[in-house]
Amino acid sequence: MIEIPESITIAGQLNETVKGKKIIEVKAAHTPHSFAWYAGEPSAYAPIMEGKRIGTATGIGSMIEIELMGRDEKEDAYSFVVGDGTNIRYFAPEDKLPERYQTGITLEDGSSLICTVAMYGAMFLIQPETYDNPYYLVAKEKPFPGTEEFDYEYFTSLREELSGKISVKEFLATHQRIPGLGNGVLQDILLQSGMHPKHKIGMLQESDWRRMYEAVISVLGEMTALGGRDTEKTLFGETGGYQTMLSKKTYGKSCPYCGNMIQKANYLGGTVYFCPECQI
């Protein structure tokens, strides 16, 4: 799933690879999928997108927004937004395209951007000035970890008016408090913090909050610097360079800190991995 490290990584790769190239063909809803979501009718994508050029791509939380540039400033501004759950891949002109995919974008040099959905995913063609999807708006408005605005004071302000009975997982990874910080990147953040996913925020001391904030910044920073996690894929279909400490790849192996066996449990609609010794 796309989370902060992947959205930033893939956006950077798009800017390096396809920015400025003209779109010559678009096939939206190419292969039917019950849980592939579009903004409006997919049949409207081609008439709007074809002839435009790929603009700047930006990672916004669990989404990647790709600006579409018209022939002149008088044309309406559009963006193509790839949401969490959608895989976007670059195919060179000589590469064979998959037979099944949800949206395909062919560029002037013969290369393609192919979007596929496994379980669920979104591919939205939008006008940013008027698009009112709450997830999109929150992702655009809220500061992200690693930016100047995301300081310790801002981080702790997110706990205001929350019940002390909610867990640290619920605090960090739900309700878009930190867009793009989901269940995937959460695992290593909590291990570095020394906190169990079910630990209640009402039990935290100020030193715990400081440690958790520093883990959010450092872990997400390292994941992004290394091109995403080894459980996810880049624009080119390669796994990210960050080696996860807690994930499906490390379940049942030894904790890198204490050597105890990594365990897992189902919690708040997802699988959590944890060390029973290091996380309390």
C-alpha positions as CSV (number, residue, x, y, z in Angstrom):
1,M,0.0,0.0,0.0
2,I,1.2,3.5,-0.7
3,E,2.2,5.4,2.4
4,I,4.4,8.5,2.9
5,P,7.7,6.9,1.8
6,E,6.2,5.4,-1.3
7,S,4.2,8.4,-2.4
8,I,7.3,10.7,-2.1
9,T,9.6,8.1,-3.8
10,I,7.2,7.4,-6.7
11,A,6.5,11.1,-7.2
12,G,10.2,11.8,-7.5
13,Q,10.7,9.0,-10.0
14,L,7.8,10.3,-12.1
15,N,9.4,13.7,-12.2
16,E,12.7,12.3,-13.3
17,T,11.2,9.9,-15.9
18,V,8.0,11.3,-17.6
19,K,7.6,15.0,-16.6
20,G,7.0,17.1,-19.7
21,K,6.0,14.2,-22.0
22,K,2.8,14.5,-24.0
23,I,-0.1,12.1,-23.4
24,I,-1.3,10.5,-26.7
25,E,-3.7,7.8,-25.5
26,V,-5.6,7.0,-22.3
27,K,-7.6,3.9,-21.5
28,A,-9.5,4.2,-18.2
29,A,-11.4,1.2,-16.7
30,H,-9.6,-1.0,-19.3
31,T,-10.2,-4.1,-17.2
32,P,-13.4,-4.0,-15.0
33,H,-12.7,-4.1,-11.3
34,S,-15.5,-3.9,-8.6
35,F,-13.3,-1.9,-6.2
36,A,-11.5,0.4,-8.7
37,W,-12.7,3.9,-8.1
38,Y,-12.8,6.8,-10.5
39,A,-13.8,10.5,-10.2
40,G,-16.8,10.8,-12.6
41,E,-17.1,8.5,-15.6
42,P,-13.9,6.8,-16.8
43,S,-15.0,7.4,-20.4
44,A,-14.4,11.1,-19.8
45,Y,-10.7,10.6,-19.0
46,A,-9.4,10.2,-22.5
47,P,-11.0,13.3,-24.0
48,I,-9.6,15.4,-21.2
49,M,-6.2,13.9,-20.7
50,E,-5.1,13.2,-24.3
51,G,-3.0,16.0,-25.7
52,K,-1.9,17.3,-22.3
53,R,1.6,16.9,-20.9
54,I,2.7,15.3,-17.6
55,G,3.4,18.0,-15.1
56,T,4.9,17.9,-11.6
57,A,4.1,14.9,-9.5
58,T,3.8,15.3,-5.7
59,G,3.4,12.8,-2.9
60,I,0.6,13.8,-0.6
61,G,0.2,11.2,2.2
62,S,-1.1,8.0,0.6
63,M,-1.7,9.6,-2.7
64,I,0.3,10.8,-5.7
65,E,-0.9,13.8,-7.5
66,I,0.2,14.3,-11.1
67,E,-0.4,17.7,-12.6
68,L,-1.6,17.8,-16.2
69,M,-0.4,20.7,-18.3
70,G,-2.6,22.0,-21.1
71,R,-1.5,23.8,-24.3
72,D,-2.0,27.2,-22.6
73,E,-3.0,28.8,-19.3
74,K,-6.6,29.3,-20.5
75,E,-7.3,25.5,-20.2
76,D,-8.9,24.2,-17.1
77,A,-6.4,22.8,-14.6
78,Y,-6.5,19.0,-14.0
79,S,-4.6,16.5,-12.0
80,F,-4.5,12.7,-12.1
81,V,-4.4,11.3,-8.6
82,V,-3.3,7.8,-7.8
83,G,-4.7,6.6,-4.4
84,D,-3.7,4.1,-1.8
85,G,-4.2,0.5,-3.2
86,T,-3.4,1.4,-6.8
87,N,0.0,0.4,-8.2
88,I,1.4,2.7,-10.8
89,R,4.3,1.4,-12.9
90,Y,6.4,2.8,-15.7
91,F,6.9,0.7,-18.9
92,A,9.5,1.7,-21.4
93,P,8.6,1.7,-25.1
94,E,10.0,-1.8,-25.7
95,D,8.4,-3.3,-22.6
96,K,5.4,-5.6,-23.0
97,L,2.3,-4.3,-21.2
98,P,0.2,-6.5,-18.9
99,E,-3.0,-7.7,-20.4
100,R,-5.1,-6.7,-17.5
101,Y,-5.0,-3.2,-15.9
102,Q,-7.3,-0.5,-14.8
103,T,-5.8,2.7,-16.4
104,G,-3.2,3.0,-19.1
105,I,-1.5,6.2,-20.2
106,T,0.6,6.1,-23.3
107,L,3.1,8.9,-23.8
108,E,4.6,10.4,-27.0
109,D,7.8,8.4,-26.8
110,G,5.9,5.1,-26.6
111,S,6.4,4.6,-22.9
112,S,3.4,4.0,-20.6
113,L,2.1,4.5,-17.1
114,I,0.0,1.6,-16.1
115,C,-2.3,1.6,-13.0
116,T,-3.5,-1.7,-11.6
117,V,-5.6,-2.5,-8.6
118,A,-5.4,-5.6,-6.5
119,M,-7.9,-5.3,-3.6
120,Y,-9.1,-1.7,-4.0
121,G,-7.7,1.5,-5.3
122,A,-8.5,4.9,-6.8
123,M,-7.5,6.7,-10.0
124,F,-9.1,10.2,-9.9
125,L,-9.1,12.7,-12.7
126,I,-9.9,16.0,-10.8
127,Q,-9.9,19.7,-11.0
128,P,-7.9,20.6,-7.8
129,E,-9.6,23.9,-7.2
130,T,-13.1,22.4,-6.9
131,Y,-12.4,18.8,-5.8
132,D,-13.9,18.3,-2.4
133,N,-12.9,14.8,-1.4
134,P,-12.1,15.0,2.3
135,Y,-9.2,12.6,2.2
136,Y,-7.6,14.6,-0.6
137,L,-8.2,18.0,1.1
138,V,-6.8,16.8,4.4
139,A,-3.7,15.4,2.7
140,K,-3.2,18.7,0.9
141,E,-3.7,20.8,4.0
142,K,-1.9,19.0,6.8
143,P,1.9,19.2,7.3
144,F,3.9,16.1,6.8
145,P,6.6,14.6,9.0
146,G,10.0,16.0,8.1
147,T,8.7,19.5,7.2
148,E,9.3,22.5,9.3
149,E,5.6,22.8,10.2
150,F,5.5,19.3,11.6
151,D,7.3,20.1,14.8
152,Y,6.8,18.7,18.3
153,E,4.3,21.3,19.3
154,Y,2.1,20.4,16.2
155,F,2.5,16.7,16.9
156,T,1.3,16.9,20.5
157,S,-1.6,19.2,19.4
158,L,-3.0,16.2,17.6
159,R,-3.8,14.6,21.0
160,E,-6.0,17.4,22.1
161,E,-9.6,16.5,22.9
162,L,-8.8,12.8,22.4
163,S,-9.7,10.2,24.9
164,G,-6.8,8.7,26.9
165,K,-8.3,5.3,26.2
166,I,-7.3,5.2,22.6
167,S,-4.2,3.3,21.6
168,V,-1.0,4.6,20.1
169,K,-1.9,2.8,16.9
170,E,-5.3,4.5,16.8
171,F,-3.6,7.9,17.5
172,L,-0.9,7.6,14.8
173,A,-2.6,5.6,12.0
174,T,-6.3,6.4,11.9
175,H,-8.6,9.3,11.1
176,Q,-6.0,11.0,8.9
177,R,-4.4,12.6,11.8
178,I,-1.1,12.2,9.9
179,P,-2.1,11.5,6.3
180,G,0.0,8.7,4.8
181,L,1.1,7.3,8.1
182,G,-0.7,4.0,8.0
183,N,-0.5,0.5,9.5
184,G,2.5,-0.4,7.4
185,V,5.1,2.3,8.4
186,L,3.6,2.3,11.9
187,Q,5.3,-0.9,12.9
188,D,8.9,0.2,12.9
189,I,7.9,3.6,14.4
190,L,6.5,1.8,17.4
191,L,9.4,-0.6,17.8
192,Q,11.8,2.3,17.8
193,S,9.6,4.1,20.3
194,G,9.4,1.0,22.5
195,M,5.6,1.0,22.5
196,H,3.1,-1.8,22.0
197,P,0.4,-0.9,19.4
198,K,-2.3,-1.3,22.0
199,H,-0.6,1.0,24.6
200,K,-3.1,3.7,25.7
201,I,-2.1,7.3,25.1
202,G,-3.4,8.2,28.5
203,M,-0.6,6.2,30.1
204,L,2.2,8.1,28.2
205,Q,4.6,10.5,29.9
206,E,5.9,13.5,28.2
207,S,9.2,11.7,27.6
208,D,7.2,9.0,25.8
209,W,5.5,11.5,23.5
210,R,8.9,13.0,22.7
211,R,10.4,9.6,21.9
212,M,7.4,8.7,19.7
213,Y,7.7,12.0,17.8
214,E,11.4,11.5,17.2
215,A,10.7,7.9,15.9
216,V,8.1,9.3,13.5
217,I,10.6,11.7,12.0
218,S,13.6,9.4,11.9
219,V,11.9,6.2,10.7
220,L,9.9,8.0,7.9
221,G,12.9,10.0,7.0
222,E,15.0,6.8,6.6
223,M,12.3,5.0,4.7
224,T,12.0,7.8,2.2
225,A,15.7,8.3,1.8
226,L,16.1,4.7,0.9
227,G,13.3,4.7,-1.7
228,G,10.5,3.1,0.3
229,R,10.0,-0.1,2.1
230,D,11.1,-3.6,1.1
231,T,7.5,-4.7,1.3
232,E,6.4,-2.2,-1.5
233,K,7.3,-1.5,-5.1
234,T,8.6,1.6,-6.8
235,L,7.5,3.1,-10.1
236,F,9.8,0.6,-11.8
237,G,8.5,-2.5,-10.0
238,E,11.5,-2.7,-7.7
239,T,11.3,-3.2,-4.0
240,G,12.2,-0.2,-1.8
241,G,15.6,-0.1,-0.1
242,Y,14.5,0.2,3.5
243,Q,14.6,-3.1,5.3
244,T,11.6,-3.4,7.5
245,M,12.2,-4.5,11.1
246,L,8.6,-5.4,11.7
247,S,6.5,-6.7,8.7
248,K,5.3,-9.9,7.1
249,K,8.9,-10.4,6.0
250,T,10.2,-10.5,9.6
251,Y,7.3,-12.3,11.4
252,G,8.7,-15.2,13.4
253,K,12.3,-14.0,13.1
254,S,14.4,-12.4,15.8
255,C,13.9,-8.8,17.0
256,P,16.9,-6.8,15.9
257,Y,17.2,-5.2,19.3
258,C,16.7,-8.1,21.8
259,G,16.6,-11.3,19.8
260,N,13.1,-12.4,20.9
261,M,10.7,-13.8,18.3
262,I,8.6,-11.2,16.5
263,Q,4.9,-11.8,17.0
264,K,1.7,-10.6,15.3
265,A,-1.9,-10.0,16.1
266,N,-5.0,-8.6,14.4
267,Y,-5.9,-5.2,15.8
268,L,-8.0,-2.3,14.6
269,G,-8.7,-3.8,11.2
270,G,-5.1,-4.8,10.3
271,T,-2.2,-6.9,11.3
272,V,0.3,-5.6,13.9
273,Y,3.8,-7.0,14.4
274,F,5.6,-6.4,17.7
275,C,8.4,-7.6,20.0
276,P,6.9,-8.8,23.3
277,E,10.1,-7.7,25.1
278,C,10.9,-4.3,23.6
279,Q,7.4,-3.0,23.2
280,I,5.2,-2.6,26.3
